[in-house]
């Protein structure tokens, strides 16, 4: 819940949670004392040192499911229940501006990742055909095709090895998928169902 007091101080609540899902919240590496998370369709920028200076991005209309920080430029990308990824900037004066939106999946986004240089975005989650997608931030052009994922994805990580990237994702298939890029191509490599339950 987000409340506005009579003196225009923003009082923010705790993150929204969904049973059986991990809560998505991040502690900013670029800005000290800043905790970022979602309360339903609001993105919260909570100042841990002075909560009265917290900020809220309230211009979204779908439940926010995950958030991540672009560490070089102070941008934040968040995914929602309808497969949309939105990028906003928190300026030094506290103003929040929406930069771009990308429809990356047909259903819920469970994790958004930035490449190390901040030029590409990757989303994994739920979908009918596509459960992972990657685009360039500037143009929204696809960065190849991430194939071979047949089950809904709950989490992911992106590692840079030399000049190549390695995308690891996992979810309801009880296995870890590996794709090499960028750009991504091919079916990827699965670890096999080595886990006894969903991987979060």
N, C-alpha and C positions, 0 to 999 in steps of 0.2 A: 504494500500500500504506500502511496505517496500523498502526503498532505501538505497544504500550504497554510502557514500560520497567519495571524492578522498582521504581523510585522514583516511578511514576505520572506520568512525563513523557510527553507525547504526541509521537511522532516521525512527522511526516507526509511523504509522498512527493510526487512531481510530479503534475501533472494527467494524467488518463487521456486518451488520444488515439485517434481512429478514423481510419484511412486515408481520405483524400479529404474529410475534414470538418475544419472549424476547431475548435480547442479553445476552450472558453468559460471565461474567467477575467476577473475584474474587480478593479480596485484601488479600494477604498472611497473615496468622496468625503466621507463623513461621519466616518469613523474613520481617523486616520493610521496608516500602516504595516500596513494590513489587506488581504491578498490573499485573494479568495474563488474557489474552483473545486471541481470534482468529481473524485473518484477512484471510478470505478464508481458504486455506490449511496451513497457517503458524500459529504457536503458539507463542505468544508474551509474553516475560517476561520484563515488562516495569518498569524501575527504576524511581519512581516518584520524587526522590530527585535529581537524575542526569540522565536525559534521554539518554545522550550519552553512558551510561553504560548498556543500555538495551540489551537483548539477544533475538534471534529468533531461534526457531526450525523449519527448512524449509525442512525436509526430509519426510513430509507426502504428499500424492497424492490425497486426497479427502477433500471436504469441512468439516472443523471442526465445530461442532454444540454446544458443551458444554465442560466445563472443571471444575475439582475439585481438591482440595489439600488433600493429605494424611498428616495430621498434625504432625505425630510423626517422619517421616523419610524424609521429604522434597521431596516427590514424587508428581507428578501431573498426573492425568488420564484425558484423553479427548476422547470424542466420535465423530463419524463422520457420514456423510450422508449415508454410506453404512453399518452401524451397527457394525463397528469395534470400540473397546476401546483400546487405546494405553496408556502405562505408561512410563513416562520419569522422569529423575532426573536432577535437576539443581544443579550442584556442586558449592562449595564455590568459585572456580576459574572462574566460569561463563560457564564452559563446560556443554553442555546438552547431555545426553546419553539416548538412547531408551532402556528400560528394557524388556518390554513384550507387546504382543498384544493378544487380545481376540476377536473372532467373537461372539458377544453376541446377536445381533439381525439381522434380514434380511434387515431391512431398517434403517432409521434415528434414531440415539440415541439423546434423548432430555435431559436426565439427567444421570449423573454418580454419584454414592455414594460409599464412603468407610465405612466399619464398624469401630467402635471406635478404635479397636486394629490394624487396617490396614491390616488385613489378608484376607478380602473378599471385592469383588467389586459387585455392583448392577447397572444395566442399565435399563432404561425404555425409551420407544419411540414408533416407528412405526414398524409394522411387519404384516405378513400374519397370522401367528398362534401365535407366541410368541411376547408379547409386554413388557415383563419384564423378566429379567434373572439375576441370581446370581452365582458367581464362587469364588473359593478360589484363592487368588493371587499367591501363591507358585506353585500350580499344574494346575490351570485352571479347576479343577473338579467342577461339578455343585453342588450348595448348595440347593438341593431340586428342586421343580417345583412350579412356581408361576402361579396358574390357576385362571380362573374366570374373567380375564380382556378381554373384547370383543372390546373395542374401543382404538384408539391410545392414548398413554399417553404423556402428555406434561410436567409434573413435578412430583417430588417425594421427600420424606424425610424419613430418617431412625432414629428411636429413640430406645435407649436401656433402658429397664425397668427391673430392677434386672438383671438376666442373660439372658433374652430373648430380641429379637429385634422385633420392630413393623415397618413394611413398609407401608407407606401411599403414594398412587399415585393417580393422577387425570389427566383428559384430556378432550377429545372430547365427552365423555359420560355424562358430566355435573354432575358427582358424584365422590366421594372419595372412593377409594378401600383400604381395610385394610387386610394385611397378617401378620401372626405371624411366627417367625422363630428365629434363623437360625438353622437347615435347614427349608426351606419353604415347606409347603405341604397343600393340600386342595384348595378349591375354593376361599377362602377369603371372606370378608364381604363387601358389598357395602352400601353406605349411601342412595342410591336412588338418582334420578335426582333432587336434591334439589336446584341446581343452574340453572339459566335461560340461561347460555351460557357456552362456554368452560372454563375450570379451568386452569390457567397458573401458 
